[in-house]
């Protein structure tokens, strides 16, 4: 399993130090939520944050773009040093072309689906994806409650991956992740766990990350 703390919950004034904290605490990815105030009603980080963080950490930079016209950002984030470029199904009508462009730019291609979006609509491109992000809350704001009905999608994606040797995507979950929901999602087949306030709001980040790993595998 991979732990991907979301820096949306970090201290913006000390972002570099907060990334260093999760690095030392045993995280695997840095999850960077990029919002444009249009696809979702919030503004957050941009390409300059990725550029600034890239020299400071060897962790994978997991960029989640909650934006309209994600194709306009591919080259910018590739040049900035992003490892994963995840866009939303709901924001992109030309999935295959976009995925190929992301890969041609040297990044891993991820596709996110909102709580109300079924897995079936992305089945035609599953063989091309490196990551599928199942949103377990509605995108746009941190600190929301986990939506239980979304876990069925994890199970479906894991089953499809087992049945199709050409499918090699990671299953990522984002929203309301804590020890209990982490365990539930891990048992259904999730691989990457995004947590913001649960990790950055804890008194001991290393212990919190270790606890997620331990409880998930019980």
C-alpha positions in Angstrom: 0.0 0.0 0.0 1.0 3.6 -0.6 0.3 6.6 1.6 -0.3 9.9 -0.1 -0.7 12.8 2.3 -2.6 15.7 0.8 -0.8 19.0 1.3 -4.2 20.7 1.0 -4.2 20.2 4.8 -0.6 21.3 5.3 0.5 24.7 6.6 0.9 26.8 3.4 3.4 29.1 5.2 5.7 26.1 5.8 4.9 23.9 2.9 8.5 22.7 2.3 8.9 21.7 5.9 5.5 19.9 6.0 6.5 17.9 2.9 9.8 17.0 4.6 7.7 15.8 7.7 5.7 13.3 5.6 8.9 12.2 3.8 10.6 11.4 7.1 7.4 9.8 8.5 7.3 7.2 5.7 4.9 8.5 3.2 5.1 7.4 -0.4 3.5 10.2 -2.5 2.8 13.9 -2.0 -0.8 14.4 -3.1 -1.2 17.9 -4.6 -4.8 19.0 -5.2 -5.0 21.5 -8.0 -8.3 23.4 -8.3 -9.3 26.1 -10.7 -12.4 27.6 -9.0 -14.5 26.4 -12.1 -14.6 22.6 -12.2 -14.8 22.8 -8.4 -15.8 25.9 -6.3 -12.4 26.3 -4.7 -8.9 27.5 -5.6 -5.8 25.8 -4.4 -2.3 25.1 -5.7 -0.8 25.6 -9.2 2.2 24.6 -11.2 4.5 26.9 -9.2 4.0 24.7 -6.1 5.1 21.6 -8.0 8.1 23.4 -9.4 9.1 24.5 -5.9 8.6 21.1 -4.3 10.3 19.0 -6.9 13.9 19.8 -5.8 13.0 19.3 -2.2 11.7 15.7 -2.2 12.2 12.4 -3.9 8.6 11.4 -3.1 6.3 10.9 -6.1 4.4 14.1 -6.8 0.8 12.9 -7.3 -1.0 15.8 -9.0 -4.8 15.7 -8.9 -6.2 18.2 -11.3 -9.8 19.3 -10.5 -9.9 21.6 -13.5 -11.7 22.2 -16.7 -9.7 21.7 -19.9 -7.0 19.5 -18.2 -5.3 19.1 -21.6 -4.0 22.7 -21.3 -1.9 21.8 -18.3 -0.1 18.6 -19.3 3.1 20.2 -20.6 3.3 22.6 -17.7 3.1 19.9 -15.1 5.5 17.6 -16.9 8.1 20.4 -17.1 7.5 21.2 -13.4 8.4 17.6 -12.4 5.0 15.9 -11.7 5.1 12.1 -11.6 1.3 11.5 -11.8 -1.1 13.6 -13.7 -4.7 12.7 -12.7 -7.6 14.4 -14.4 -11.4 13.9 -14.0 -13.6 11.9 -16.3 -16.2 14.5 -15.9 -14.0 17.3 -17.3 -12.6 15.6 -20.4 -14.5 14.2 -23.4 -11.5 12.9 -25.2 -10.1 10.4 -22.6 -7.9 8.3 -24.8 -6.1 11.2 -26.5 -5.5 12.9 -23.2 -4.1 9.8 -21.6 -1.7 9.3 -24.5 -0.6 12.9 -24.3 0.1 12.6 -20.6 2.3 9.5 -21.2 4.1 11.1 -24.1 5.0 14.0 -21.7 6.7 11.5 -19.4 4.1 11.3 -16.6 1.9 8.5 -15.3 -1.7 8.9 -16.4 -4.5 8.9 -13.8 -8.2 9.2 -14.2 -10.5 10.3 -11.4 -14.2 9.6 -11.0 -16.6 11.5 -8.8 -18.9 9.7 -6.3 -21.8 9.8 -8.7 -19.9 8.4 -11.7 -19.9 4.6 -12.3 -16.8 2.6 -13.2 -18.5 1.4 -16.5 -17.9 4.7 -18.2 -14.1 4.4 -18.0 -13.8 0.7 -18.9 -12.8 1.5 -22.5 -9.5 3.2 -21.3 -8.6 1.1 -18.2 -5.9 -0.8 -20.1 -4.2 2.6 -20.8 -4.2 3.9 -17.2 -1.6 3.9 -14.5 -3.9 5.0 -11.8 -7.7 5.2 -11.2 -8.7 7.7 -8.4 -12.0 6.8 -6.7 -13.3 10.0 -5.1 -14.9 8.9 -1.8 -16.1 12.5 -1.2 -17.3 15.2 -3.6 -14.2 17.0 -4.9 -13.3 20.6 -4.0 -12.8 20.7 -0.2 -10.9 18.8 2.4 -12.3 17.5 5.7 -15.5 15.9 4.2 -17.2 12.7 5.5 -16.5 9.5 3.6 -19.3 8.3 1.3 -19.9 4.6 2.0 -21.5 3.8 -1.3 -18.3 4.6 -3.2 -16.5 1.5 -1.9 -18.3 -0.7 -4.4 -16.3 0.9 -7.2 -13.0 -0.2 -5.6 -14.2 -3.7 -5.6 -15.3 -3.5 -9.2 -12.0 -2.0 -10.3 -10.0 -4.6 -8.4 -12.0 -7.4 -10.0 -11.6 -6.0 -13.5 -7.8 -5.8 -12.8 -7.7 -9.4 -11.7 -9.6 -10.6 -14.7 -7.6 -8.6 -17.3 -3.8 -9.2 -17.4 -3.3 -6.0 -19.5 -4.7 -3.8 -16.7 -1.9 -2.5 -14.5 -3.4 0.6 -12.8 -3.2 1.5 -9.1 -6.5 2.1 -7.3 -6.4 5.3 -5.3 -9.0 6.6 -2.8 -9.4 10.2 -1.7 -11.7 11.7 0.9 -12.6 10.9 4.5 -9.7 8.5 4.8 -8.7 7.4 8.4 -7.8 4.1 10.0 -11.3 2.6 9.7 -11.9 3.7 6.1 -8.4 2.8 5.1 -8.8 -0.7 6.3 -12.1 -1.1 4.5 -10.7 0.2 1.2 -7.6 -1.8 1.5 -9.5 -5.0 1.9 -11.5 -4.2 -1.2 -8.4 -3.7 -3.3 -7.3 -0.1 -3.0 -3.5 0.6 -3.3 -3.0 4.3 -2.7 -4.6 6.2 0.3 -4.9 10.0 0.2 -5.4 11.6 3.6 -5.1 15.3 4.5 -6.5 16.4 7.8 -6.2 13.0 9.3 -2.5 13.0 8.8 -1.6 16.7 9.1 -4.0 17.2 12.0 -2.4 14.4 14.1 0.1 14.9 16.9 2.5 12.3 15.5 2.5 12.1 11.7 4.8 9.1 11.6 2.7 7.2 14.1 -0.5 8.0 12.1 1.0 6.8 8.9 2.3 3.6 10.5 -1.1 3.1 12.1 -2.8 3.2 8.7 -0.5 0.6 7.4 -0.9 -1.7 10.4 -4.7 -1.5 10.7 -5.2 -1.9 6.9 -3.4 -5.2 6.9 -5.1 -6.7 10.0 
